[in-house]
Amino acid sequence: MVGLTVLVVDRRAQERRDLILALQRLGAHAIGAHVPTDAVALLDGLTADIVVVRSDDPDGALAYLRSRTVLVHLPEHTSLEATLAALLAPLTQHLSN
C-alpha cells in the first residue's frame, strides 16, 4: 500500500481518525473529510486512488466521487475491520494495474 492515497469520509471524528491511522500503519497516505461534499472539494487539489465513504445519507456528491476515482461506499456504522476488508478488493486491483 506504499504510495497509495486514500481519502476517508466519515462524520464521526474518532472513527475517521482510527481508519486513517490504520491505513497509515499499512503504508498508505490517508486524509480525512467530514462529509462527501468536503471530499469533492479536496479532490480539486488532491489525487486520491480510493475514496472510502461511511455514510447512510444519500448524497449527490457520491456520483461525482465515483466518476473521479474508485469509491467504496459503506454504511455509517461499518466497523474498522469490515471497512479494511471492503478495501481489499479495490486495493488489490489498484496495485495490480
N, C-alpha and C positions, 0 to 999 in steps of 0.2 A: 504494500500500500504506500510505499515511499513515493512522495511526489504527487500523490492523489489529493485533490481538493474536494472537500465535502462541505456543503452548506446545510446546516442543521436548523430547521424551523420548528419551534415548539414554544407555545405561550408560557409554559411552566419553566421558570428560570433554572431551578435546580436540576430538572430532568434534562434540559437543554445542555447545561454545563456538564452533567455526567456523561452524556453521549459524546460531547466534544472531547472530553478528557480521554474516554475510551478509544476514540478514533485517533487521537494524537499519540497515545501509547502504542497503537498499531502502526504508526509511522505516517499517517495521513495529515494533511493540513486541514483543519476543521475550523469553521467560522459559524457563529450563531446569528439567528434572526428571530424576532418575536412572532411575526405573522407572515404569511406568504407575500403580501404586498411589500413588506420590507425586503424580502428576498429578491423580488423583481428589481427593486432599486439597487440592491447590491450587485446584481448581475450586469448592470450598466458599466461597472468598473472592475469586475472580477470574473474570471473564468472558472466556473465550478464544474468538475467532472460529474458530480452527482449532487442532487438536492434531495434531502430526506425531510418530509413534512409529516409531523404528527399532529393531526387536527381532525376534528369531526365536522368542522364548519365547511359547507360548500363555498368555494372561493373561486372567483373568476381568474384570479392570478395563477391558479394551478395549471390552466391550459397554456398560459404564456410560459411558465416554468418548463412544462413538458416539451414545448416547442424549442426551447433553448438548450436543454441538457437532459440527462437521464433523471427522471423523477421517481422517487419511491414515496408513495403516499400511504400513510398508516393511520389507524385510529389513534386518537389523542392519548389514550392511556396504555399504549403498547409499551411493554417493559423494555428495558435496556437490552436484555438478552434477545428478545424477539426482534427488536429493531436491528441489532447487529446481524442476526440470522437472515432477516429480509434483505440486508445489504449484500449478502454473499454472492448471489447470482449476478447482480449488476456489476459488482466489483470484479468478479471473475471474468465477465465478458469484457469489461473495460481493459483489464490488464492483458487479456489475450489479443487485443487489437494492436 
